Amino acid sequence: MIVLKIGGDVFEKGLKSEIREDIKKILEREKLVIVHGGGDEVTRVAEKLGKKQVFVTSPGGIKSRYTDEETAEIYTMVMAGRINKSIVRWLQTLEIPAVGLSGIDAALLKAERKKRLLIIDDRNRKRIIEGGFTGKISHVNADFLRLLLQNGYVPVVAPIALGEEKELLNIDADRAAGQIAGALKADSLVFLTDVRGVLLKGEYLRKLLLKEAEKLLPRIGPGMDKKVLASIEALKAGVREAMISSGFVEEPVSSALTHMNGTVITVE
């Protein structure tokens, strides 16, 4: 069982036929769940609609979108609509039985709404602001995913969760992939992105142990830090290995699974 996260950069630069054909080959021997991002596309559409997007940074240096109610609606429209269905259609061209979902469907992803956010403002001061419509995943309906997988379908999941009051919540796509992989006890979690792997001091790392990844996390740059954090969470939940690798090489998923492409993170 593999959970594959397709990054927004991979989607925006054009989903290559090589990825799709690689996925089809993998499906001959493995079950697969796909999670996708697409935050830059959300930003473009929102700003075309006249809704300026605001980003905040946590004390730990992790940058995220500030999501008010209107932004949550736009986020859902773009993620669960345009991006999700584009990926499903792209897979269907090779007769891959993809099913587009969001975390709302069958309460696939439940999350606790963040009531307050601690951020670092423009003057490098800590501030507490209203949490908006951002959530932290509290439950994955793994049984629903298993039902689809057992019947030969490929779930394609948009990172939107259902809050405790049934509100729409923006959740991080990388961490959603990690939580789904952990709930399914997946063998492998693969992040396809636009870089070769984890870069540290100008060098791409081929392998990291879990304890090394935890120590390095504060030194890893924005964007990649969430992938490493999601990998750590997945491994602690029982996933065997996580790979962060490029989506722009030959057979990108297969080469990540054989450790020929990207950074591999394992428990030991």
Beta strands, then each sheet from edge to edge (+ up, - down):
strand 1: 2-6
strand 2: 32-36
strand 3: 54-57
strand 4: 63-66
strand 5: 98-102
strand 6: 109-113
strand 7: 116-120
strand 8: 126-130
strand 9: 135-140
strand 10: 154-158
strand 11: 160-162
strand 12: 168-170
strand 13: 188-193
strand 14: 199-200
strand 15: 203-204
strand 16: 207-209
strand 17: 241-246
strand 18: 263-266
sheet 1: 5+ 10+ 2+ 1+ 13+ 17+ 18- 16-
sheet 2: 3+ 4-
sheet 3: 6+ 9-
sheet 4: 7+ 8-
sheet 5: 11+ 12-
sheet 6: 14+ 15-
end
